Amino acid sequence: MNMQKLSVIGGGAWGTALAQTCAHAGRDVLLWAREDDVVQGINNTRENQQFLPGAKLHDNITASNDLALAAKADIMLMVTPAQFTRTVLVELKPHIGEGMPVLLCSKGIEQNSLKLMSDVLMETVPQAIPAVLSGPSFAADVVRGLPTAVTLACADSALGHVLMNAIGTRSFRPYLASDIIGAEIGGAVKNVLAIACGIVLGRELGKSAHAALITRGFAEMTRLGMALGALPETLRGLCGLGDLVLTCSSEQSRNMSCGLALGRGQSMDEIMARGGGIIEGAATAPALSALATREDVDMPISEAITAILAGNVGIDEAIEGLMSRPFQVE
């Protein structure tokens, strides 16, 4: 199976980093971006100055804003933000052939439909074959070739091995799983929990509270994942626990940084005015809470973050609500 030509849909920091690692894997990579300046900058200076400045990009990467051209690939990596994925897929649908592997690399739950990205793909481009790439990985690390391990979830084991070999390198190591739902739930929930962890540290509630929140947040992630049919071992792996630990422990995470700023008294308007890219946890939080309600899953931390972001409760009130919950068995 020839997997030489790869397209990465989304010219942000993560899409650029994935394009770089695929190029280092020996592939010919087309990086699609809407922004003309991003396309021109990559083609002319080998740098994405807007989203990943300072990283010299591989000569095997070509940038374009032509979706029809991007669809002429052996593998497609979808890296558009979760809330915009459906729109881009609808545009792509006429150009995607039967059996095209589409590796979903965005982490989130669609707000209006409460659907995972694999469900959105199957609704919009039913001729595609879904797979998911998720795990503890910062764009700045990946583009520099620092050691990174992620989950690659694909229901078809043979195709999964092909995809692993197509994008894997000595420093970027995909581990194969079959559980697409688990990989997606881990990636979506951890972004919301990272905002919570940032708030805890921003409010100077201590490392003990931070550790407790990660642990209880992981319990929430596991409950929801299993309610939707995920395997607990998937959530204990790189795409669940691994990604949760990374995102909840570093200010490199936009979600964690958002929570820190909130905990220190800044408003969401002030945080958004600074720019720096989409905060996926803020976009996912209301969908996550609605999904938990629909599935009758108790997710008090996630619900508290949703209420804080919506302005329905203050941070101190939300913390008091969590701390006042009845004692229970772990």
N, C-alpha and C positions, 0 to 999 in steps of 0.2 A: 504494500500500500504506500503510494507516494505522498509524503507529507512535507514537501519542501517549501511550499508557498503558504505563509501564514499571514492573516490579517488581524490586526488589533484595532477594535472599534472603540475609540475613546482616547483622546490625546492629553489627558490629565497626567498627574504624577505617576499613578499606578499603571496606567496604560503604557506610558513611556518606559517605565521600568521593565514591564513584561516584554515590550518590544525589544529592549536591550538584551534581556536574557535569552529570548528566542533567537536573536541574531547571533549571540555567542554560542548557541547550540548548533549553529551552522545553517539556519533557515534564512530564506529570503522573506523579509517582513515589510508589509505595507501598514503604516500607522495612520488610521483615519482620525481626523479632527475637524470640527466645524470651523474653528478659528483660522482665518487666513494667515495671521501673523505666526501662529504656531506651525502651520504647514511650511510656510516660507522659511522660518527660522531653522527648522530641522533640516530642510533640504539645502539651505545655503550655508549655515554655520555649524551643522551637526549638534545643535543644542535646542532644548525646549526651555527657552528663557522664561516663559510665563509660569510654567508649572513645575519644572524640575531644573532650575538653573545650576550651572556648574558641572553638569554631567556631560561628558563628550560621548556622543552616540555613535554606534557602530555604522560602518559604511554600508552594511546590508539592510539598513532601515531606510525606506522611502516614505515620505508623508504625502497625504492626499486628502482632499475633502470630497472626493467622488465615491459615493457609496456603491455604485454599480461596479466600479473598478475594485473596490475593497472586497466585494463578494466573489471575485474570481480568485479563490484561494482553496487550499486543501483543508485548512482548519481556520475557524474564526474564533477569536477571543473577544467576548463582549465585556467591555470595561466602562461603559457609560454608567453614570449614577443610577441607582435603582429606580428612582421616581421618573426617569426619562427613558428607561430601557424599552418600554412598550412602543413609544413614539418612534424610536430609531429602528426597532425591529419591523414595524409596519412599513417603514420606508425601504427596508432591506428585503422584505418578503419576495417581491417579484424577481429579485436577482439571485436568490439562493436556490441551488439545485437540490434534488432529492438526495437525502443521506448525508448532507453537510454536517460534520461535527461542529457544534457550537459550544465552546468552553465558557461558561458563565463565571465571571470574575468579580461582579459587583455584589455587595452585601446589603441586603435590605428586604423589606416587605412592601409591596405596592399599597399605597394608602387607600385608594378607592375600592379595590377588589379584595384586599387582604391576601393576595396571592404571592407565592414565592416566585423567584425569577424563572425557575424551570417551568412553572405553570404558565407564566406570561409567554415564554418562548413557544410552548406547545400550542397556545391559543393563537398566536400571531404567525408563527412559521412552523406549521405542523410537519413539514417535510424535513426539518432539521433533527439531528440527534443530540440530545442535551448531555452535558457533563458540567461539573462544577469544580472550580479551583478556589480553595480557601485555606487559610492558615495564618500563623504568626509571621507577618512579612511587612516591613516598612519599605516604601518605594526607594527611599534614600539608601537603604542597605542593599536592596536587590540590584539597583542600577550600578552600584560599586562592586558588585560581585562578591559581597560578604556572604558567609554561609547561611542558608535559609532552607527550611523544610516545610512543605505544605501538603495538604490533602488534595488529591485529584479523585473525585467521585464520578464513577461512570457505571451504569447498569450493565453494560457490555464489557466483560473483562478483557476480551481480545482487543477491542478498540481502546480501552483504558491503557493497556500496555503500549499501544501505538502512540497514543497521546503523550504518555510519560516520556517515551524515548524521543519524541519530537521536540519537547520543550525543556527537558531536563538537562542540567549541566553538572559539572563537578561541585559547584557551589549552590545550585538551585535544585533541590532534591524533592520531587513529588513522590508521595506515598499513595498507593492505589487503594480505593475503597469503592464499595458498590452503593453506599447509602447517600443518595443525592439529597434527600430531605434533611438528614442529620447535618450534612456539610453546610446546607443553606441556613438552617436554624442557628447553628453555632455562630456563623458570620453575622447574622442579623442581630441576635440578642446581645452579643458582646459589645456592640457599639453603644447600645443604650446603657448597659451596665458601666461602660467606661465613663460616661457622663456622671453617673452616680459616684464612681470612685473619685473622679476629679472634685466633685462637690465635697466629699468627705475630707480630702486633703486640703482643699481650699478653705474649708471651715476649721482646719487644724484640729480635727477630731482624733487624730493619732493613727499610727500604723496598725494597731490592733483592730480598730474599726475598719480600716481599709482591707485587711486580710479577711475579716468576718464578712464584709460585703462581697468580696470576690467569691467566697465559698458559698454563701447563701444565694448569690446571683447565679452561680453555676447550678445550684439545685433548681432554680426557676427555669433555666435553660433546658435542663434535663427533663423536667416535668412537661414542658411544652413540646419538646422534641418527641418524646415518647407518645404523647397524646396524638401527634400527627403521623406517627409510624416510624420515627427515627430509631436507630439502634443506639443503646446507651454507650457501647464501645466507641462509636463514631464521635459522640460528644465528649468522651474522655480523651480523644486524640488531638491532633494538631489543629483541626478546624473548629474544635470546641474549646476545651480547657486551654490548649496551647495559645490560641488566638486571644482568649479572654485574659490570660495572665499578661501577655505582651501589651494589649491595648489598654488595660487598666493600670499599667505600671510605668508608663512613659509619656512625657509631655510631647513627644513626637506625634502622638495620636491626636488628631484634631478633636476627637470626641472627648478624650481625657482633658485636653487643654480647655475645651468649652466648659466642662464641669469645674475645673479649677477657677476659671474666671467667674462663673456663677457663684461658686462658694465664697469668692472674695468680694462679692457684692456687685459685680457688673450685670447689666441686663443683656438679654439676647440681642436686642437691637445694637448695643455697643459691640458685642462680640461679632455679629455678622458684618458690621461696618468695617471691621479690620480686614475683611477678606480672608484669603488663605484657602479657599475651596469649600465645597459642600460638607456640612457636618451630617454624615449619614445617620448617626444615632438620633439626632433631633427630628429628621424626616421619618425615621422608622418608628419612633416611640408611640405615636398614636395608633398606628396600624398594629403594632405588637400588642398593645393593651386591648384593642378591639378583638384581635385574634384570640388572646387568652380568655377574654370574656366569652367569646363564641364557643371555645372548646372547654369552658368551665375549668380553667387551670388557674391556680392561685399564683400570682406574680406581683407581690406587693411592692418590691423595689422598682420594677419596671413601671408599675402604675403610678408610683410616687413621682418618678421622673417625668412621665407624661403630664401629670397635673402641674408640676413645677414649670415645665416648658410652655404649657398652655396659659400660665398665669392664674390658675385656679387656686393654688395654695402657695404660701411662701416656703422657703427652704427650711426654716426652723420648725414651722408647723408640720411639714412633711417628715422631718426627722423625728419629731415628737410622736407622730402617728406610728412610725415604724417601731420606735422604742417602746411604745405602749401596747403593742400586740401581745396577746396571751402567750405565756411560756408553753412550749410544746416539745414533743419528741423529735429529735433530728432524723 
